[in-house]
Amino acid sequence: MTASDRKRANDLSMALGCVIYESLILAIAIRMWRTRKSRPKIPDLNWGEAQIALELILLKTRALVDFLGSRGNNPDDIRASDFGYRVTAGFKPLPQSFREAINRRCAHLSWMRVRQSLPDFTEVDEGVDAYATNVMIEINSFIDAATAAGIVPSLDRHKAYLRALQKVWTQVI
C-alpha cells in the first residue's frame, strides 16, 4: 500500500465518520419528532419540540440525499460515489419541489418566503417521516457496504456515533 493509498483510506475513514454523524443526528431527530408530536406546544405558538425535530429532519435528509446522489458542484463535498457506492434501484431522489421548499423554509432566508406563503410542513409531516426513513435505510446500506469494503471509522468518537446510530436506528425502524 502506497502512502497515497493510506492517505486516501484514512480520508475515507474520516469521511465515513462524518456521514455516520449526520445519520445519527437524523435518526435522533426522527425519534424525537415521533415521540414529541403530542407534547405541549410553546405558549402562544402552534408548535413546540416536534417542529424543531421536523426542521432538523428536513435539513439532514437533504444533506444525506445530496451525499447519496452525489449531487453538488463543490469539489469539497463528500459523495457516496467517492466510496464507490451506487444507490439501490429503489432509492428515490428528493423531489425538486420538496428541495426548493426545504431551501426556502429551512436552509435559507429567502425573499420568496416573504412574497409567497409556504406550506406548513406539519401538513406533510407523515410524508417527510416516510421519506427520511427511506433515506436512513439507504444510508444504512451505504454504511454496511463501506464497512464490508474495509472502510471503518477510525476516531473513537466516530465509533461511538456508529454504536449509537445502530441503537437509535433499532428504535426508529
N, C-alpha and C positions, 0 to 999 in steps of 0.2 A: 504494500500500500504506500503510495507516494505521499509526500507532505500535503500536496494539493488535495488528494483524496481524503486525507484525515481532516483537513480543514472543512471540506465540503460535508463530510459525515458529521462533524461537530456542529456546523451551521444547521444542518437538517435536524439534528437532535434538539438544538436550541429552538428552532422554528416550531418543531412539534410541541415543545413545551408551551409556546405561545398559543398555538391552536388549542391545546388542552385547556389552558386558562380561559380562553374565550368561550369554549364549550361548557366549562364548569359554570361560568357566570350565567350563560343561557339556561342551563339545566336548573340552577338555583332560582332564576327568575321565573321559569315555568312553574316550578313547585310553589314559589311564593304567590304567584298570580292565582293558581288554583286554590290555594288554602286561604287566601285573604279576600276573595271576592265578596264574601258575606260579612266581612269585618265592617265596623262602623266607618262612616265617611268622616273626613275632616270637617269640623263645624263650618258652616256657611259655604261649603263646596260640595259638589256632587261626586267627589272622588276621594280616594284615600290610597292606602298602600298598594292595592291591586293596580291602580293606574300607573304608579311608579314602576311596578314589575312589568306591566304591559309595554311601557315605552322602552324599557331595557330589553325586553324580548325583541321588539322591533329592530332596535339598533344592532344587537348581537346577531340576530338572524340575518340581517343584511350583510354584515361583515363576513359571516361564515358562508353565506351563499356566494358572495364575491370571491372568497377563497376557493370554494369548491368549483365554481365555474371558471376559475382562472380569469376573472373579469378585472379590468383595470389597466390603465396605461402607465402607471407609475412603476418603473423598474424595481423600486424598493419593496413593492407589495409581495408578500408571501402568497404563493399559489399552490393548490393541490398538485398541479402539474409539475411543480419543482420536485416533487417526491415521486413522480412517475404515475400518479394516481389519476384515474379517469372515473368520473361519477357513474353510478349504476344507471342502467337504462330507464328505470322508473323515476329517477330524480327529476323534478320539475324546477326550472329556473324561476326566480322571483318575477312575477308579472310586472311589466313596466309601469302600469298604473299604480300598483302597490308600492313599487320602488319610489315613484315620484311622491306618493303620499307620505312615505317614511321620510324622504328627504325634506319635504316641506313642513312636516308636522314635528319631527323629532331631531333630525340631523342638522338642520339649518334653520336659521330665522330668515324667512323669505317674504318678499313683497306679495307673492301670490297668496300667502297666508292672510295678509291684510286685506287683499281685494276680493278673495273668494272664501266663503265658509268651507272649511274642510270637514270631511266626515268624522263623526265621533267614532273613535276606534272601538268603543265599547259595543257599537252596533255590529262589529265584525270580529269580536274577540274570539269566538269559537273557531272561526277560520284561521285567525292568527295562531291560536294554540295548535291547531292541526298542522299547519304549515311548519311552524317552529319544531314540532315533534318530528316531522319528516326530515327536517334539516338535521336534527340530532341523530336520527337513525343513520343518515348518510355520513355524518361526522364520525360516528362510532365505527362504521365500515372503513372509513379512511384511517382512523387510529389503529384498528386491527390490522389493516394492510401494511401500514408503516412499521408497526412493531414486528409483524411477520417478516418484513424485509430487513429486520435488524436495526431499524431506527427507533431508538428508545430515548426517553427523557434522561438527561444527564445530571441536571441540577436536582438537589434534594427537594426543593420547593415544587419543581415540575412533577417529580414522582409523587409527592403528596397531593398535588392537584389531580393527578390521574387516579389515585386511590379514592379521593373524594368524589370525582366525577363518576366513577363506577358505582359508588354507594348512592349518590343522589339520583343517578340515572335509573337505578332499580326502583326508586320511589316515584319516579315520574312516569315511566312507561307502563 
